[in-house]
Amino acid sequence: MKILLMGNPNVGKSVIFSRLTGAHVISSNYPGTTIGFTKGKIWIEGKEAELIDVPGIYRLEPFSKADEVAVKMLEEGDLIINVVDATNLERSLYLTMQLLEKGIPMIMALNMWDEVKHKGIQLDLKKLQSFFKIPIIPTVAVAGEGIKDLVLRIKDAVPYKIHHHTDEKRWADIGKIIKEAQIITHRHHTFLEKLGDASIIPQTGLPIAFFILFFSFALIRFVGEFLIQYIMDPFFYRFYGPLISKLVNIPFPAGVMHDILIGKSSNFIESLGLLTTGFYVPFGMVLPYVFSFYLILSFLEDFGYLPRLAVLTDNLMHRLGLHGFAVISIILGLGCNVPGALSTRILETRREKFIASTLLCISVPCMAQTAVIIGLVGKYGLRYVFLVYAILLTIGILVGMILDRILKGGSPEIFMEIPPYHIPHFGTLAKKLGMRIKEFLNEAVPLVLLGVLLINVLTILGFMDFIGTIAGPIITRIWGLPQQVVPAMLIGFLRKDVAVGMLGPLHLSVKQLVIASTVLTVYFPCVATFFILLKELGFIDMLKASCIMISVALLVGGVINFLWI
Amino acid sequence: MISLAEMKVNETGVIVSLAEGDQFQSKMNSLNIRIGKKLKKVSNSILKGPVVIEMDNTQVAIGFGMAQKIFLEL
């Protein structure tokens, strides 16, 4: 049996999904967090059933790719758990009507039940029940309330088929139901609502946005550096380092194996050993920043800030051929380009997806890369790290403006629901953070190890010198970088953090470090992002995007090299 | 009758007409923006940025161009 979890965007389907299956899926307080579909298993009356978390939609006529996914899923469903936002019943019922017309057995979860009273709404469950002859269960998914009932009542789901109606008839019916079953009393705005308004009105919202962004980055760095300085570095340098070198020295006091395993240097970045650099980069350098980034991001997401940022930046984004929602892709991309690239699915047109993906690859370094840039370039002063970011931001804006001019068509306007602020639920937040860190480790550690191993093997085989000699002259002349940077660019395709780390042993000047960090961001996406985009954009568009990236990298590296005296 | 784009912040109005166009109307409809609905303007646009409205306890951001196509009676 296939059970579909359906409903409007941002009503808590994913939270219910993880409550029902015990599986971990990402949920946030903005519409469009679920863009593909997630499957899980649940047990009903001793039988196994498949539960599918369908992306949120407002109606069965699709507007975007994510909507299409949802509508298609409907053909396969045997039963629908219709998740309805109890605080926004009228709008939610439109989809409910459309779903009932399909004649698929349904039960309704009246979610956010706890918020109903706070919002001055009175709902008459019995009356609601008498209109829809299906089980209706009030739930508070984030707190787990009502979930048990929901499972118990699945067996009671019956098809309650209504006739196919016109738009007007549907709304008229909904109007009738609402009039009888819901009373809304006026009440004063709460503090959170006032804050919500203040952060969306441009006059107050823009200063608030600057403050929040600045404060977030300061906090990310503070927490990241704190973890590195007081936990990771002491662990690696005082405990792990000496131990591992003793252990390796017993069977391999010197020679090829010794060098592959722990390298020649006692510095964890410079040694390029599998057991030293291979573990220090993902755990010692990147993990602290990934942790602090997702801690802050998850809070902002669940609090509901990001849609407001999307509204405030909509104007600027339009000049780059995008609309405000793309700012969410960019912010996700600052953590890891992969979820950033996936989130472009919610953008409506191919043109927007192309521009958003290209800009993401060109000017958004992921947290892994940022962490290593801060580690290497930050030694010479944070202003150089800012310089790299300022250059990337400028490139992003320029390339966006140019693409907007060149590509035919306009960017659709923003049209999105702004969810109210919620104080995040601690358990949900912690779970989400844990999930993201696990995802990072699962993906990063094997690739970093593979990268470090490749560096060693290719160096021993003489391949690194070989391509260095071939591509070196161009890089030396245009970017002013030594030819040893070529291997780093090669490895950058695998992992950007390892690539930036490879600059460590080269002892570059600040100018060279800034140029190398910039071009390593711009020139090409890492392999994980590359394959996602290949799938999302198709071969031709990805080829175009890649050409843009490589040309921009050549150009920008050259410009910095010649302007910086 | 004025358009949503021309309305002032904190003013309340009832939607009396939506510009022609099936796609536009169906898009508005999906978020319950229809003739007869009462809404309040929460935020004005700057430099033709989006406007924000509040309706039935929900806020919706609407691009400036779309806001010009929604007409209300104050």
Interface residues (C-beta under 8 A of the other chain):
Chain A: Y58 R59 E61 F63 T87 N88 E90 R91 Y94 K119 I121 D167 W171 I184 G196 D197 I200 I201 P202 G205 P307 A310 V311 L312 D314 N315 H323 G324 P412 E413 I414 F415 M416 E417 I418 P420
Chain B: V9 S26 K27 N29 S30 L31 N32 R34 V42 S43 N44 S45 I46 L47 K48 G49 P50 V52 D56 N57 T58 Q59 V60 A61 I62 G63 F64 G65 M66
